[in-house]
Amino acid sequence: MQINVIVGEIANFAAYAFAPAILVTPLGALSIIISAVLAHIILREKLHTFGILGCALCVVGSTTIVLHAPQERAIESVAEVWQLATEPAFLFYAAVVIIAVLILIFHYIPEYGQTHILFYIGVCSLVGSLSVMSVKALGIALKLTLSGMNQLVYPQTWFFTLVVMVCVITQMNYLNKALDTFNTAVVSPIYYVMFTSFTILASVIMFKDWDRQNPTQIVTEMCGFVTILSGTFLLHKTKDMADSSTPSSLRLSKHTDEEDGFGQEGIPLRRQDSLRT
């Protein structure tokens, strides 16, 4: 299983080097379809009718985005990526993201993080948009290096590497906290929507993806994106509908109003609190 995850991440990394983020990121919804289908085939989990509809919506939305996605920008060196990253518009976006993340981490999360899911997911999504831009820059550098144009001699390559490491560690830390605190069925669709939205925004600002498209193509892409979102929410909303023995309350946030802090099966709902300092 770990090997499959590693291979998948390597493939995802390579995709950012060869295709615009506005195309690669929304297509992550296909992993949800594959998971649902494999669970139906291998684990014998029943796929509800609305779940099938959700899969169909994801496929239609993904196809729409693929057919109307912008062409990848031709980049000859990592210095060109650095020039794009240091333009005023993206610097302003990065500054806003960093300030917002610091405010969330040091002010809102300590007080409201255990009860409001958007604070954890907000940090993951905002930092994730910067990590994707850095991953794309690093991927381009490695692609050019393998093609014979060594980009490892540029300090920008190592700066992007450092940014990737910091962003990924921060992103995974707060995503794990969100998953420890709230139900996965709630975290996954919200995280997908916010992460994809901020990543598309960052890509549009930095790589100017929409400058090479007409309004019709842009609107069509957004319609495809909304279609994918609809399918994703429908899949997560109906994933447990076939299991009539599972009460719906178990699919809500792990926080309840029970005074003893234990769920219906006697499992501590806030087991992570004992591990925190």
Summary of the structure (lengths in Angstrom):
residues: 277
radius of gyration: 20.3
end to end distance: 32.0
largest distance: 64.1
contacts: 836
relative contact order: 0.16
helix: 75%
strand: 1%
